[in-house]
């Protein structure tokens, strides 16, 4: 799977990305310091939800599991959907960004 991302905006605790999966566009939010799936309503803008996009979410709890946790979400995405990755710490956050095709220099 070819994954490329570009930074769109900063959001509370993270970033919004425009991500392309094998040429198809999705929106992705990668945040840290949040582990409650109910917080997704505060992360994803209402217009995306009201626009009919399906929202897929996963916790990214450590670097070792990041690939599997992200892949499980991405494999179920359709063009225009929204992915939310709730990262447990800065290392998981950086790993998620790297796996989404937006490497972070440390």
Rosetta silent file (secondary structure, phi, psi, omega in degrees, C-alpha in Angstrom):
SEQUENCE: XXXXXXXXXXXXXXXXXXXXXXXXXXXXXXXXXXXXXXXXXXXXXXXXXXXXXXXXXXXXXXXXXXXXXXXXXXXXXXXXXXXXXXXXXXXXXXXXXXXXXXXXXX
SCORE:     score description
SCORE:     0.000 S_00000001
   1 L     0.000  124.891  177.098    0.000    0.000    0.000 S_00000001
   2 L   -88.991  123.019 -176.841    1.459    3.363   -1.032 S_00000001
   3 E  -123.921  124.472  175.421    0.823    5.998    1.641 S_00000001
   4 E  -131.310  138.494  178.841    1.630    9.696    1.287 S_00000001
   5 E  -133.929  152.891  170.045    0.540   12.467    3.639 S_00000001
   6 E  -133.210  146.804 -179.832    0.817   16.211    3.868 S_00000001
   7 E   -70.441  127.812  178.406    0.194   18.400    6.896 S_00000001
   8 E  -103.070  -48.350 -176.101   -3.075   20.328    6.592 S_00000001
   9 E  -160.493  157.770  170.335   -3.540   21.897   10.017 S_00000001
  10 E   -86.241  139.959  174.211   -2.649   21.682   13.664 S_00000001
  11 E  -125.385  167.260 -179.371   -5.423   20.409   15.936 S_00000001
  12 L   -55.578  116.082  177.586   -5.549   20.161   19.722 S_00000001
  13 L    80.449    5.389 -178.129   -2.867   17.644   20.640 S_00000001
  14 E  -177.644 -146.428 -175.115   -1.906   16.772   17.090 S_00000001
  15 E  -139.487  154.964  169.148   -2.291   17.292   13.372 S_00000001
  16 E  -104.204  135.268 -179.249   -4.737   16.916   10.511 S_00000001
  17 E  -121.724  148.214  165.416   -3.319   15.245    7.417 S_00000001
  18 E   -98.581  116.789 -173.640   -4.451   14.862    3.841 S_00000001
  19 E  -117.921  139.144  177.478   -3.479   11.256    3.159 S_00000001
  20 E  -114.923  122.075  177.084   -3.418    9.369   -0.103 S_00000001
  21 E  -109.100  111.417 -178.454   -3.722    5.574   -0.017 S_00000001
  22 L    47.062   42.420  176.367   -2.838    4.050   -3.373 S_00000001
  23 L    88.200   -7.001  179.904   -4.055    7.254   -5.040 S_00000001
  24 E  -101.997  135.919 -174.973   -7.311    7.593   -3.049 S_00000001
  25 E   -89.832  137.797  170.720   -7.741   10.540   -0.642 S_00000001
  26 E  -137.123  167.687  170.861   -8.737   10.351    3.012 S_00000001
  27 E  -104.402  141.470  178.187   -8.430   12.691    5.984 S_00000001
  28 E  -132.643  139.258  175.273   -6.370   11.587    8.950 S_00000001
  29 E  -119.501  127.291  178.472   -6.078   13.015   12.435 S_00000001
  30 E  -121.362  117.614 -177.153   -3.147   11.972   14.602 S_00000001
  31 E  -132.114  156.685  176.130   -3.314   13.154   18.206 S_00000001
  32 E  -125.314  157.738  179.772   -1.575   12.387   21.454 S_00000001
  33 L    84.121    6.613  178.903   -2.765   12.700   25.024 S_00000001
  34 L  -128.518  128.763  176.994   -6.237   11.386   24.163 S_00000001
  35 L  -130.922    9.703 -178.656   -7.285    7.768   24.649 S_00000001
  36 L  -102.660  117.933 -178.866  -11.063    8.098   24.866 S_00000001
  37 H   -60.094  -23.157  177.034  -12.918    7.275   21.653 S_00000001
  38 H   -66.361  -18.994 -179.806  -15.671    9.695   22.744 S_00000001
  39 H   -73.898  -11.021 -178.972  -13.162   12.517   22.180 S_00000001
  40 H   -57.859  -35.207  178.819  -13.356   11.925   18.420 S_00000001
  41 H   -61.267  -26.592  178.067  -16.351   14.279   18.288 S_00000001
  42 H   -86.815  -15.629 -176.443  -14.031   17.034   19.543 S_00000001
  43 H   -93.897  -48.485 -175.888  -11.292   16.175   17.032 S_00000001
  44 L   -85.808  125.318 -179.842  -13.153   15.708   13.750 S_00000001
  45 L   -60.442  142.689 -178.382  -14.924   18.862   12.515 S_00000001
  46 H   -55.457  -34.215 -177.949  -18.737   18.534   12.328 S_00000001
  47 H   -63.984  -28.765  176.115  -18.788   19.324    8.609 S_00000001
  48 H   -70.936  -40.625  179.585  -16.815   16.133    7.881 S_00000001
  49 H   -67.927  -46.591 -178.743  -19.274   14.057    9.882 S_00000001
  50 H   -66.989  -22.392  178.264  -22.298   15.800    8.397 S_00000001
  51 L   -75.990   -2.651  176.130  -20.787   15.312    4.934 S_00000001
  52 L    92.009    7.148  179.011  -21.327   11.576    5.328 S_00000001
  53 L   -68.913  137.027  171.603  -17.722   10.476    5.822 S_00000001
  54 L   -77.761  140.811  179.779  -17.251    7.250    7.760 S_00000001
  55 E  -109.261  127.808  178.272  -14.931    7.687   10.728 S_00000001
  56 E  -116.849  137.206 -176.689  -12.442    4.947   11.587 S_00000001
  57 E  -138.531  152.700  175.939  -10.405    5.128   14.781 S_00000001
  58 E  -153.226  149.178  169.646   -7.672    3.260   16.572 S_00000001
  59 E   -85.600  136.862  172.519   -5.463    3.650   19.585 S_00000001
  60 E  -111.530  100.362 -168.778   -1.758    3.571   18.787 S_00000001
  61 L   -94.467  -16.162  173.355   -0.371    2.463   22.110 S_00000001
  62 L  -166.149  165.951 -175.185    3.301    1.858   21.322 S_00000001
  63 H   -62.156  -39.295 -176.581    5.865    1.832   18.543 S_00000001
  64 H   -63.433  -32.792 -178.113    5.971   -1.975   18.322 S_00000001
  65 H   -98.290   -5.341 -172.037    2.243   -2.263   17.593 S_00000001
  66 H   -56.387  -45.481 -177.607    1.845    0.920   15.540 S_00000001
  67 H   -58.221  -49.771 -179.466    2.100   -0.740   12.120 S_00000001
  68 H   -64.227  -42.237 -177.277   -0.624   -3.310   12.870 S_00000001
  69 H   -66.110  -38.730  178.758   -2.898   -0.781   14.575 S_00000001
  70 H   -73.497  -43.712  179.920   -2.680    1.673   11.681 S_00000001
  71 H   -59.473  -38.521  179.590   -2.978   -1.004    8.991 S_00000001
  72 H   -59.050  -36.678  178.427   -6.182   -2.362   10.564 S_00000001
  73 H   -75.145  -49.427 -173.700   -7.798    1.042   10.091 S_00000001
  74 H   -63.461  -32.180 -179.605   -6.392    1.820    6.655 S_00000001
  75 L   -66.461  -18.687 -177.734   -7.446   -1.528    5.196 S_00000001
  76 L  -105.855    9.849 -175.370  -11.096   -0.648    5.876 S_00000001
  77 L   -86.859  147.367  170.764  -11.028    2.889    4.481 S_00000001
  78 L  -116.710  157.023  177.900  -12.928    4.166    1.456 S_00000001
  79 L   -52.286  135.984  179.681  -12.133    7.397   -0.417 S_00000001
  80 L    88.135   -8.875  178.705  -13.326   10.417    1.557 S_00000001
  81 L   -71.834  170.758 -179.344  -13.368    8.589    4.903 S_00000001
  82 E  -122.031  131.914  175.220  -11.724    9.941    8.054 S_00000001
  83 E  -111.096  137.492  176.646   -9.131    8.123   10.163 S_00000001
  84 E  -125.264  123.859  179.106   -8.385    9.112   13.750 S_00000001
  85 E  -114.647  115.647 -178.933   -5.308    7.755   15.499 S_00000001
  86 E   -97.183  106.790 -173.460   -5.181    8.306   19.261 S_00000001
  87 E   -94.815  139.986 -174.973   -1.537    7.963   20.273 S_00000001
  88 L   -75.770  -27.695 -178.447   -0.472    7.101   23.808 S_00000001
  89 L  -159.048 -179.522 -176.690    2.742    9.151   23.801 S_00000001
  90 H   -63.050  -36.589  179.374    5.164   11.124   21.647 S_00000001
  91 H   -64.627  -43.892  178.225    6.940    8.000   20.398 S_00000001
  92 H   -65.625  -38.935  177.830    3.673    6.433   19.212 S_00000001
  93 H   -59.937  -49.893 -179.826    2.671    9.783   17.669 S_00000001
  94 H   -64.430  -38.247  177.632    5.933   10.039   15.705 S_00000001
  95 H   -63.971  -41.907  179.739    5.668    6.393   14.616 S_00000001
  96 H   -62.514  -45.147  179.007    2.111    6.986   13.368 S_00000001
  97 H   -61.391  -42.252  179.090    3.175   10.041   11.363 S_00000001
  98 H   -62.722  -44.625  179.849    6.075    8.110    9.854 S_00000001
  99 H   -66.977  -25.303  177.659    3.813    5.172    8.905 S_00000001
 100 L   -88.524    8.620  175.243    1.353    7.605    7.321 S_00000001
 101 L    84.440   21.529  176.945    4.098    8.940    5.079 S_00000001
 102 L  -129.408   77.077 -176.633    4.929   12.113    7.013 S_00000001
 103 L   -63.762  143.881 -179.765    8.263   11.433    8.730 S_00000001
 104 L  -110.735  129.293  176.241    9.150   13.654   11.650 S_00000001
 105 L   -80.343  129.148  179.756   12.734   14.698   12.289 S_00000001
 106 L   -97.889    0.000    0.000   13.644   14.207   15.910 S_00000001
